[in-house]
Amino acid sequence: MTLTVEWADFQHTLVAAVTGDIDAGTTPTLRERIDAGLRDQPTGTVVLDLSGVHFLDSAGLALLVELASRCDKAGQEFQLVCTTRGVLRPLQITGLDKILTVLTEQPHHA
């Protein structure tokens, strides 16, 4: 499945909607696309919307931790939107759902 990333910018919130599987084969592409989207983007909150993702492996989990750390160092809040079992389950098994901010629906933007 092809990986896509679509960006939306709301006041102080940058949302990246990801569609496709996140695995060892697609993680480098996802990292590049997110790096490009975050470059020179001084936003307060970064939301990675994984509602369109149905599979997440350890490479993807490692990328999420990396992104959360980068956002923290930049003073940005990092949130995940996860609605599928293929994404929620790996986060729960690893305990990352307790460490990362995981939302089950897209936050409303005023």
C-alpha positions in Angstrom: 0.0 0.0 0.0 1.2 3.5 -0.9 2.0 5.8 2.0 0.6 9.3 1.8 0.9 12.4 4.1 -1.5 15.3 3.8 -0.8 18.5 5.7 -3.3 20.9 7.3 -2.3 24.0 9.3 -4.6 25.4 11.9 -3.8 28.2 14.3 -0.7 26.9 16.1 -1.5 23.3 15.1 0.1 21.4 12.3 -1.8 18.2 11.3 -0.3 15.4 9.2 -2.9 12.9 8.1 -1.1 9.6 7.2 -2.6 6.9 5.0 -1.1 3.5 4.4 1.0 1.0 6.4 3.9 2.1 8.5 6.6 -0.5 8.5 10.3 -0.9 7.9 9.8 -0.3 4.2 7.7 2.9 4.5 9.2 4.5 7.7 12.1 6.2 5.8 9.6 7.8 3.4 7.4 8.9 6.3 10.4 10.4 8.1 11.4 12.4 5.0 7.8 13.7 4.5 7.4 14.7 8.1 10.8 16.3 8.2 9.8 18.3 5.1 6.5 19.3 6.6 8.0 20.4 10.0 10.9 22.3 8.4 10.6 25.9 9.4 7.1 25.3 11.0 7.1 27.0 14.4 3.8 25.5 15.6 2.7 24.9 19.1 1.2 21.5 18.4 2.0 18.7 16.0 -0.8 16.2 15.4 0.0 13.0 13.5 -3.4 11.6 12.4 -3.0 7.9 11.9 -6.7 7.2 11.3 -5.8 6.0 7.8 -3.1 3.6 9.0 -4.0 0.0 9.5 -0.6 -1.5 10.3 2.3 -0.2 12.5 5.4 -2.2 13.2 8.5 -1.6 15.5 10.1 0.7 13.0 7.0 2.9 13.0 6.9 2.8 16.8 10.5 3.9 16.9 9.7 6.8 14.6 6.8 7.9 16.8 9.1 8.0 19.8 11.7 9.9 17.8 9.1 12.5 16.6 7.8 12.9 20.1 11.3 13.6 21.4 12.0 16.1 18.7 8.8 17.9 19.3 9.5 18.0 23.1 13.0 19.4 22.5 11.5 22.1 20.2 8.9 23.0 22.8 6.0 21.6 20.7 3.2 19.4 21.9 3.0 16.0 20.0 -0.3 14.2 19.6 -1.3 11.0 17.8 -4.8 10.4 16.5 -5.3 6.6 16.4 -8.6 4.9 15.6 -7.6 1.5 14.1 -6.7 -1.7 16.0 -3.6 -2.1 13.9 -2.2 1.1 15.4 -3.7 1.1 18.9 -2.7 -2.4 19.7 1.1 -2.0 19.2 1.0 1.2 21.2 -0.8 -0.6 24.0 1.4 -3.6 24.0 4.5 -1.5 24.2 3.1 0.9 26.8 3.6 3.9 24.5 -0.1 4.8 24.8 0.8 5.7 28.4 3.8 7.9 27.4 2.5 9.5 24.2 -0.6 11.6 23.9 -3.0 9.3 22.0 -6.4 10.6 20.9 -9.2 8.5 19.5 -10.5 11.3 17.3 -9.3 14.4 15.6 -9.2 17.4 17.9 -11.6 20.2 17.0 -9.9 23.3 15.9 -11.5 26.7 16.4 
